[in-house]
Amino acid sequence: MKKFLALSFALALTFSTNVCAAEIVVPAKDFSRLDTLAACAEKSLPEYTSNAVSVMDGVNELATVASGSDIVTEGKATNGTCIVDKVGVGTIRYAQKKAAEVGGNMLTVVKLTAPGVNLVDAQVELAVEGVKAGDAVSVYKSVKGEWVAVDVVAVADESVTIKFDTQGIYTLIK
């Protein structure tokens, strides 16, 4: 039995090959399908394929925001993903009003969801264009029509990490 195992390992080492991860390339035949899916989600194709929001009707100077990493729950990284979606014009105006109340500029307002993820003591890193380490960034979530402050865990270059205990609408203000 030991000889068989030794021979098996020797053959595996001799005939094994390296495996490299390759960039996923979308075949040209699927472009129209992706355009349709992006249009249904009311996103541009780059926004749809990168899980980001960069353009919203009636908002100038909007920072691009995307899910920056996997969700951390109970202090451990998971493979759960935060989905970043656009919101309606009414919600945009509501967030802009909150930014004016606190004396800041609205960076963005988005709907964050995490299907199938238990958000116990969860944190999510958001990639936010234009944010630098040390910037004063505050985050609010809409709860029953009121903006409630959210704990900001860290602010780094192009990144804001927040406590993410519930799915919903979040605004980032600088």
VEXDREN-2710 file (C-alpha; in Angstrom, 1 decimal):
% VEXDREN-2710
k/r/px/py/pz
1/MET/0.0/0.0/0.0
2/LYS/2.8/2.4/0.9
3/LYS/4.5/1.7/-2.5
4/PHE/1.3/2.4/-4.3
5/LEU/0.9/5.8/-2.5
6/ALA/4.5/6.7/-3.2
7/LEU/4.1/5.8/-6.8
8/SER/0.9/7.8/-7.1
9/PHE/2.5/10.9/-5.5
10/ALA/5.6/10.5/-7.8
11/LEU/3.4/10.3/-10.9
12/ALA/1.3/13.2/-9.8
13/LEU/4.4/15.4/-9.3
14/THR/5.9/14.3/-12.6
15/PHE/2.8/14.8/-14.8
16/SER/1.2/17.8/-13.0
17/THR/0.8/21.1/-14.7
18/ASN/0.5/24.7/-13.5
19/VAL/-3.0/26.1/-13.5
20/CYS/-3.3/29.8/-14.1
21/ALA/-6.5/31.9/-13.6
22/ALA/-7.4/33.7/-16.8
23/GLU/-9.3/36.9/-17.2
24/ILE/-12.9/36.3/-18.1
25/VAL/-13.6/37.5/-21.6
26/VAL/-17.2/37.9/-22.7
27/PRO/-17.7/36.5/-26.2
28/ALA/-18.8/39.0/-28.8
29/LYS/-22.0/37.0/-29.3
30/ASP/-23.1/37.9/-25.7
31/PHE/-22.7/41.7/-26.1
32/SER/-26.3/42.3/-27.0
33/ARG/-27.5/40.1/-24.2
34/LEU/-25.4/42.1/-21.7
35/ASP/-26.6/45.4/-23.1
36/THR/-30.2/44.2/-22.6
37/LEU/-29.4/43.1/-19.0
38/ALA/-27.6/46.4/-18.3
39/ALA/-30.6/48.4/-19.7
40/CYS/-33.0/46.4/-17.5
41/ALA/-31.0/47.2/-14.4
42/GLU/-30.9/50.9/-15.6
43/LYS/-27.0/50.8/-15.7
44/SER/-24.5/51.3/-18.4
45/LEU/-22.6/48.2/-19.5
46/PRO/-19.4/49.0/-17.5
47/GLU/-21.6/49.7/-14.4
48/TYR/-23.4/46.4/-14.9
49/THR/-20.4/44.3/-15.4
50/SER/-18.4/45.8/-12.6
51/ASN/-21.2/46.1/-9.9
52/ALA/-20.8/49.8/-9.8
53/VAL/-22.7/53.1/-10.0
54/SER/-21.1/56.1/-11.8
55/VAL/-23.9/58.0/-13.5
56/MET/-27.3/59.1/-12.2
57/ASP/-29.9/61.4/-13.8
58/GLY/-29.6/64.9/-12.6
59/VAL/-26.5/64.5/-10.5
60/ASN/-23.2/66.1/-11.5
61/GLU/-19.9/65.3/-9.9
62/LEU/-21.1/61.9/-8.7
63/ALA/-18.3/59.7/-7.3
64/THR/-18.2/56.2/-8.8
65/VAL/-19.0/53.6/-6.1
66/ALA/-18.5/49.8/-6.3
67/SER/-18.2/46.9/-3.9
68/GLY/-14.6/47.0/-3.0
69/SER/-14.2/43.5/-1.4
70/ASP/-16.1/40.6/0.1
71/ILE/-18.3/41.2/3.1
72/VAL/-16.8/40.6/6.5
73/THR/-19.1/39.1/9.0
74/GLU/-18.4/38.3/12.7
75/GLY/-14.8/39.4/12.1
76/LYS/-14.2/36.9/9.2
77/ALA/-14.0/37.5/5.5
78/THR/-16.7/35.7/3.6
79/ASN/-17.3/35.2/-0.1
80/GLY/-20.5/37.3/0.1
81/THR/-20.8/40.2/-2.2
82/CYS/-22.5/43.6/-1.7
83/ILE/-24.6/44.5/-4.7
84/VAL/-24.5/48.3/-5.6
85/ASP/-27.6/49.6/-7.3
86/LYS/-28.9/53.0/-8.5
87/VAL/-31.8/54.8/-6.8
88/GLY/-34.5/57.0/-8.1
89/VAL/-34.4/60.8/-8.5
90/GLY/-36.5/61.4/-5.4
91/THR/-34.0/59.5/-3.3
92/ILE/-31.2/61.5/-4.8
93/ARG/-32.8/64.8/-3.9
94/TYR/-33.5/63.4/-0.4
95/ALA/-29.8/62.5/0.0
96/GLN/-28.7/65.9/-1.3
97/LYS/-30.9/67.6/1.3
98/LYS/-29.3/65.6/4.1
99/ALA/-25.8/66.5/2.8
100/ALA/-26.8/70.2/2.9
101/GLU/-28.1/69.8/6.4
102/VAL/-24.8/68.4/7.7
103/GLY/-22.8/70.9/5.7
104/GLY/-21.2/68.5/3.3
105/ASN/-21.3/67.4/-0.3
106/MET/-23.0/64.2/-1.3
107/LEU/-20.5/61.8/-2.9
108/THR/-23.1/59.3/-3.9
109/VAL/-26.4/57.6/-2.8
110/VAL/-26.9/53.9/-3.6
111/LYS/-29.0/50.9/-2.7
112/LEU/-26.8/48.2/-1.1
113/THR/-28.0/44.6/-0.9
114/ALA/-26.3/41.3/0.0
115/PRO/-28.6/38.4/-1.0
116/GLY/-28.1/35.3/1.1
117/VAL/-25.6/36.9/3.5
118/ASN/-26.2/36.9/7.3
119/LEU/-25.3/40.5/8.2
120/VAL/-24.3/39.8/11.8
121/ASP/-21.6/42.3/12.8
122/ALA/-21.0/42.9/9.1
123/GLN/-18.7/45.4/7.4
124/VAL/-18.3/46.2/3.7
125/GLU/-15.6/48.0/1.9
126/LEU/-16.9/50.3/-0.8
127/ALA/-14.5/51.6/-3.6
128/VAL/-15.4/55.3/-3.8
129/GLU/-13.7/57.4/-6.4
130/GLY/-12.0/60.6/-5.1
131/VAL/-11.8/59.7/-1.4
132/LYS/-8.4/60.0/0.2
133/ALA/-7.1/58.6/3.5
134/GLY/-8.0/61.1/6.3
135/ASP/-11.0/62.6/4.5
136/ALA/-14.0/63.2/6.8
137/VAL/-16.6/60.9/5.3
138/SER/-19.9/60.3/7.0
139/VAL/-22.4/57.7/5.9
140/TYR/-26.2/57.6/6.5
141/LYS/-28.8/55.0/5.8
142/SER/-32.5/55.6/5.2
143/VAL/-34.6/54.0/7.9
144/LYS/-38.4/54.5/7.6
145/GLY/-37.9/57.9/5.9
146/GLU/-35.2/59.2/8.3
147/TRP/-31.4/59.3/7.8
148/VAL/-29.5/57.4/10.5
149/ALA/-25.8/57.7/10.9
150/VAL/-23.7/54.6/10.1
151/ASP/-20.4/53.7/11.7
152/VAL/-17.5/54.4/9.3
153/VAL/-14.8/51.8/10.1
154/ALA/-12.0/53.1/7.9
155/VAL/-11.3/55.7/5.2
156/ALA/-8.4/55.0/2.8
157/ASP/-7.4/56.1/-0.7
158/GLU/-10.4/55.3/-2.9
159/SER/-12.1/53.3/-0.2
160/VAL/-14.6/53.6/2.6
161/THR/-15.4/50.7/5.0
162/ILE/-18.7/50.8/6.9
163/LYS/-20.8/48.8/9.3
164/PHE/-23.4/47.0/7.1
165/ASP/-26.1/45.6/9.4
166/THR/-29.0/46.0/7.1
167/GLN/-29.7/46.2/3.4
168/GLY/-31.1/49.5/2.1
169/ILE/-30.3/53.0/0.8
170/TYR/-27.0/54.6/1.9
171/THR/-25.6/58.0/1.2
172/LEU/-21.9/59.0/1.5
173/ILE/-21.2/62.6/2.4
174/LYS/-17.8/64.3/2.4
END
